[in-house]
Amino acid sequence: MKDKPEPKAKSEQPKEPEKSEPKVEPEEKTASTQPNMSEAQKRAIYNLSRRRGISVEELEKMATDAYQCELENLNSKDASTFIRNLQQAA
């Protein structure tokens, strides 16, 4: 007869999350909680740039300079701002 290993004892008290100081990272937190841009926003950006004679390379550079991330990685809020800026461009 094989001896079955005894199940490990569970701690008697459920472990509560530590109530230490909240980690405040405002810039990273907003960026991570903001959803990525929608397909409609992506189409709008490319259509506006094409109508204004802005190349894809220039568009990528504009996004990187303004938002410190690649165009494809813009969140929905930044994409909206970027669209407005493109609409206002002459």
Secondary structure as UniProt FT lines:
FT   HELIX           26..33
FT   HELIX           39..51
FT   TURN            52..53
FT   HELIX           56..67
FT   HELIX           71..73
FT   HELIX           76..88
//
